[in-house]
Amino acid sequence: MLSIGVLSLFGKLDYETITTHVLEIEVGDGGIGGENEMFDTAQIIVNVQDVNEFEPVFVNGTDLEVTLTEEAEHKKFLKVFTPP
């Protein structure tokens, strides 16, 4: 006797919440008359891949302009704000 099982996803996976799900599957042969049933188990490991759901985008293709003096610190991080 051959049976095929199906695993279905009923909710959204979220990498930031859980990166790996471990499922344990148990199968049985039904035994003879409901007795002496044989079982086996297997693990299924689902690794969730991270995707960028909120890719940063410049609004309206805005060009930015920054003016620095020649005394500006070397390798200093610049904060650039765009108009609302």
Buried (B, 14 or more C-beta within 10 A) or exposed (E): EEEEEEEEEEEEEEEEEEEEEEEEEEEEEEEEEEEEEEEEEEEEEEEBEEEEEEEEEEEEEEEEEEEEEEEEEEEEEEEEEEEE
